[in-house]
Amino acid sequence: MRFIARLFFIVVGATALGFISYKLIGPVGHWYELNFARNDDDLGQAYMVALAVQFLALIAGGWLGDWAFRKWRQRQPDRP
Protein backbone atom coordinates (compact mmCIF):
# COMPACT_ATOMS: atom_id res chain seq x y z
CA MET A 1 0.00 0.00 0.00
CA ARG A 2 2.86 2.34 0.77
CA PHE A 3 4.28 1.84 -2.73
CA ILE A 4 0.97 2.81 -4.36
CA ALA A 5 0.69 5.94 -2.20
CA ARG A 6 4.28 6.93 -3.00
CA LEU A 7 3.69 6.42 -6.72
CA PHE A 8 0.49 8.47 -6.49
CA PHE A 9 2.32 11.36 -4.81
CA ILE A 10 5.08 11.27 -7.45
CA VAL A 11 2.63 11.19 -10.37
CA VAL A 12 0.51 14.00 -8.94
CA GLY A 13 3.57 16.15 -8.25
CA ALA A 14 4.99 15.60 -11.73
CA THR A 15 1.64 16.24 -13.37
CA ALA A 16 0.96 19.40 -11.38
CA LEU A 17 4.36 20.98 -11.99
CA GLY A 18 4.33 19.84 -15.62
CA PHE A 19 0.94 21.44 -16.15
CA ILE A 20 2.05 24.70 -14.55
CA SER A 21 5.17 24.85 -16.71
CA TYR A 22 3.10 24.01 -19.80
CA LYS A 23 0.75 26.89 -19.08
CA LEU A 24 3.71 29.28 -18.63
CA ILE A 25 5.68 28.10 -21.68
CA GLY A 26 2.82 28.83 -24.10
CA PRO A 27 2.61 32.61 -23.59
CA VAL A 28 6.41 32.93 -23.35
CA GLY A 29 6.82 31.04 -26.62
CA HIS A 30 4.23 33.18 -28.33
CA TRP A 31 5.92 36.36 -27.07
CA TYR A 32 9.31 35.09 -28.29
CA GLU A 33 7.88 34.20 -31.69
CA LEU A 34 6.37 37.64 -32.19
CA ASN A 35 9.29 39.71 -30.90
CA PHE A 36 12.56 37.88 -31.50
CA ALA A 37 12.27 34.91 -33.87
CA ARG A 38 13.73 35.67 -37.29
CA ASN A 39 13.37 32.31 -39.02
CA ASP A 40 12.36 28.69 -38.53
CA ASP A 41 15.69 27.81 -36.93
CA ASP A 42 14.97 30.19 -34.07
CA LEU A 43 11.56 28.62 -33.60
CA GLY A 44 13.09 25.14 -33.65
CA GLN A 45 15.58 26.09 -30.95
CA ALA A 46 12.81 27.65 -28.88
CA TYR A 47 10.81 24.44 -29.23
CA MET A 48 13.75 22.34 -28.01
CA VAL A 49 14.25 24.66 -25.04
CA ALA A 50 10.54 24.36 -24.22
CA LEU A 51 10.77 20.57 -24.33
CA ALA A 52 13.81 20.62 -22.03
CA VAL A 53 12.02 22.91 -19.57
CA GLN A 54 8.98 20.65 -19.62
CA PHE A 55 11.14 17.57 -18.99
CA LEU A 56 12.93 19.24 -16.08
CA ALA A 57 9.59 20.36 -14.63
CA LEU A 58 8.33 16.76 -14.71
CA ILE A 59 11.44 15.52 -12.93
CA ALA A 60 11.28 18.30 -10.33
CA GLY A 61 7.56 17.65 -9.81
CA GLY A 62 8.22 13.96 -9.23
CA TRP A 63 10.92 14.82 -6.72
CA LEU A 64 8.57 17.23 -4.94
CA GLY A 65 5.87 14.56 -4.86
CA ASP A 66 8.32 12.09 -3.32
CA TRP A 67 9.37 14.72 -0.76
CA ALA A 68 5.71 15.39 0.10
CA PHE A 69 5.15 11.65 0.55
CA ARG A 70 8.09 11.37 2.94
CA LYS A 71 6.80 14.33 4.98
CA TRP A 72 3.33 12.83 5.03
CA ARG A 73 4.69 9.48 6.27
CA GLN A 74 6.62 11.19 9.06
CA ARG A 75 3.45 12.79 10.42
CA GLN A 76 1.45 9.58 10.42
CA PRO A 77 1.66 7.32 13.45
CA ASP A 78 3.23 3.94 12.70
CA ARG A 79 0.74 1.23 11.97
CA PRO A 80 1.48 -2.44 12.64
C-alpha positions, 0 to 999 in steps of 0.5 A: 500500500505504501508503494501505491501511495508513494507512486500516487504522490510522485505522479501527482507532483509531476503532473501538477508541476508539468501542467504549470510549466506548460501553461507558462511556456505557451505565452512565453513562446508566443511572445518570443515568436512575435518579438525575437524569432527571425526564421524557422531555426529560431523557432526550432531552438525555442521548441527544443528549449521548451521541451527541455524545460517541460522535462525538467519540470516533470522531474522536479515535480516527481521529486517534490511529490516524493518529498511530500510523501516522505513528509506525510509518512513522518506525520502519520503514526506507525501502523502495525 
